Amino acid sequence: MDINISKASASFIPPREKKNILVASHLSHAFDYTLFENVDLEIKEGQSIAVLGVSGSGKSTLLHILATLLKPQHGRVLYDKQYLYERDSKDLLEIRRKDMGIIFQSHYLFKGFSVRENLEISSIIANKKIDDILLKDLNIYENLEQNVADLSGGQQQRVSIARVMMKKPRLIFADEPTGNLDRQTADDVMDVMLSYIQENKAGLFIVTHDERVASRCDIAYRLKDKRLVPVIL
């Protein structure tokens, strides 16, 4: 059968290249010893990145640098066509408040408050409504009236994740987001976060010890011997 090559070529539309949201270049940092050197990293729209590594390797430090929480000793982080650490602290706070969602290992919930009250505080600050669908997807909708102190560690973790995602961030930074969760719940949480970044052209940066979690991301790295090394899981 003859094929009209010119017609087929004319109708082919190449996929649109994803835009960079954040670009880090030549990052180096040390405390008592050097954690990493000359780290380069890009986070694109709709992309998920995981970093594996042993405790003390610098995973969380790298996350803090990318999330505007810690100025690197060397290197630059480009966001929205400007270098983050050339902006003043007020600008960084505004970027962090509006564009970035940070999920910490510690939940930082208000323990004397209910789940609903914790989420309402976040919704007021972010000027966003509480997302009932998100809460149902994270299986915490039925816990809205409970005091967070009465929840399990896994439930508290999901409340902290919901609190971050409700603000509709452009970038999510997650430090061991599934550390307190069983395997099925961890998979469900990853489903929610991965769906979110695809639907909203957002980016996800995770640091974790869990290779199963890392394997679900588009790109996985291991922070080892002061270098960020790509891995296939």
PyMOL commands that set and color helices and strands:
alter all, ss='L'
color gray80, all
select helices_A, chain A and resi 5-11+59-66+84-86+89-99+115-126+132-137+141-143+148-150+153-165+183-200+211-215
alter helices_A, ss='H'
color red, helices_A
select strands_A, chain A and resi 20-30+34-44+48-52+74-79+82-83+100-103+171-175+203-208+219-224+227-231
alter strands_A, ss='S'
color yellow, strands_A
deselect
rebuild
show_as cartoon
